[in-house]
Amino acid sequence: MIITRRRSMALLSASALAACASDIDRDAAALALTPRETEGPFFPEDVSGESDVDLTRLAGRSARATGQVITVRGRVLDRFGAPITGARVELWQANAAGRYAHSADAGNPAPLDPDFQGYGAITTGADGAFRFTTIRPGGYLVARQGPRTPHLHWKIAAGAAALTTQSYFPGDSANEADFLIRAMGAPAQRLMARDAGVDEAGAPRFDWDVVLAA
């Protein structure tokens, strides 16, 4: 079979169009990225201490952290839904009374919890999954800005991709008044965890996947 120059160019053009269409289809199927949120002033001052995935228990202490124990689990994904291996996931939060173990929160009248870890970190495996056992945090009031609904703080990093954000609990009555949720608008819905029933120990479980621009 003899392929003329004109036919060769036509075949190349058809191939390029098909590749372009494939890219368009792939982009159309891409997941929405997880929105960024402010880090806030309470990222731990020292993360060299205990930082395992159970924030409710501290080594050498028999008591468990005060409050409702919950499980939070999810996956770190790229924008096409593929799991990201080796992503570092950091979680920090207020305790059940709505106070952080941080010097910047020293004026908060809510009590500290000496049995609460407050910070944890994990590196994802091949499935991109992470899981933490923690306490449902309390809300609190920010002077001159308004109320904060119960929330978790996150830092996720994978290669050159990095995200600092927050997640929220579905159906919490304080969500509507939270000034950060109100400022973000509709994209804040992607920061809402999903109610996933209970875990093996009967604790409430929440699922929340993270989509990175990786």
N, C-alpha and C positions, 0 to 999 in steps of 0.2 A: 504494500500500500504506500503510495506516494503522498506525503503531507506537504502541501504547498506552504509558502511563507504566510499567505493570508489565512489559511486554515490553522496554522500553528499559532498565529496571533490570536485567532478567535478562541482556540482552546485555552490559551493562557488567560485571556480575558474572562472566559467562563469560569476557569478555576479560581481566579482572583475574586470574582463576584461571589462564588460559592463560599470562599473563605471569609469574605466580608460579611455575608449573610450569617455564617456560623458565629462570627464574633458578635454580631448584633443580637442573635438569639441568646448567646451566652450572657451578654450584658443585661438583656431583658430579664433573664432568670436570676440575676445576682441578688443576694440578700441585702437588705438595708443595713448599713453600718450601725453599730451601737453608738448612741450619742455620747458626746463628752459632757462631763459635769465638773464643777469646781472641786478641787482637792479639799478645800476647807482648811482651817488653821490647826487641825488636830492630828495630822499624820504623826505616828509615834516618834518621839524624840530619840529613842534608842531601840533598834530592832535586833540587837545582838542577843536578846534573851530568848525565852521560850517562844516558839513560833510555829508549833505543829498545827494540825487541822482540827483539833478539839480545843476550842477556846473556853470551854466550860470547866476544865480541870487543869490545875497547876501541879507540877511535880513537887512532892513533899507535903502536899495539903490533902486532907481527907475530905474537906467540904467541897461541894460543887458550887459554881457561880449561881447567884440569885437570879430568878426569873424563869421565863418559859423557854425550855430547851427546844431548839429547832435544828433541822438539817437544811443546808442550802447546797444544791448541786447544779452543775451545768457543764457546758462544753465551750471551748474556745475554737471558733471556726473562722475560715477565711470567707471572703464575700461570695464564694461559690458553694459554700456549705461543707467544704472539706475540713476535717479536724486538723488543728495545728498542734504538732508535737513540740514539746520543750518550751511551751509558753510559761512564763512566771506569773502566777496569780497571787496578789496580795490583798488581804481583807483586813480592814480595821473599822471600829465602830464604838459607839457609846454603850454603856452597860444598861441594865434593865431600868435603871432610874433616870437614864438620859444624861449621864455624865461620862466624859472621857478621862482616862488616866493621863493627863497632859497638863503641863504647867499653865498653858493658856486658858484652861478651863477651871482654874483654881477658884474663881469667883462664883462658880456654880454651886448653889446651896444643896443640890442633890448629893447623896453619899457616894463615895467610891466603893467598889467591891474588891476586896483583897483576893478573892478567889477567881476573879475573871481575868483572862489573858488579854483580851482586847485587840489582839493582832495575830494573824496567821498567814502562812505562805505555803504554796505548793507549786511544783512544776508538772505540767500536764504530760501524760504518756501518749502513746500512739493514737488513742481515741480522743485526745483533746479534752478529756474530762477533768473536772475538779469537784471536790466535795468537802464541806466544812460542817462541823457540829458547833453550834454557837447559841447565844441567847437572843431572843427577839429584843432589839434595843428599844429604849424609851424615847419619846419625842422630847423636845425642849424648845424654849423661846430664844430667839436671837434679837438682841436689843436693836431697835430702830428698823428692823427688817420683817420680823414676824415669826410665826411658828414653823418649826421643822417637824415633819411627820417622821415616824420611825424609818430608818434607812441604813443601808450598809455602804461603806466606801470601798472602792476597788482600784487597784493598779494592775494592768495586764500588759506584759511586754513579750514580744516574740520577734527576734531579729531587730530590724529597723522600725517595726510597727510597735506603737505604744499607745495606751489609752488609760486615762484617769476618769472615773465616772462614779455613779452611785446607783443603787438599785432600791426598789420600793416594794412594799407588801400590798398585794391586791386587796381591794375592798376596805382598806383602812379608812376610817371616817376622817382622819386628819389629812389625807392626801389632798383634798380639795382646797384646803387653806394653806398648803405649803407654798412658800413664795418662790422656791426654785422650780417646782413643778408648774406653777402658774406661769412663770416667765418663759419656760421652754415650750409650753403648749403641747400640740399633738405628738411631737417626737418623744415626749416623756413616757408615752405608753410603751415604748420599747425598753424602758427601764423598769417596768413592772414585772416582778417575778410571777410565776404561775403556781397556783395552789396544786400540789401534787400528792395530796392525801397525807399519810403518815409513814414514818420510816419503820424499821424493824422493831424499835423500842417504843413505838407509839407516839413519837414526837412529830409535830407538824413538819411537813417537808415542802420545800419550795424549789422550783426549777427555774433557772435563768441562764440562757445561752448568750455568749458574747461574740459579736461579729467584728473582726479586725480588718483594717485595710491592708492586709498582708498579701 
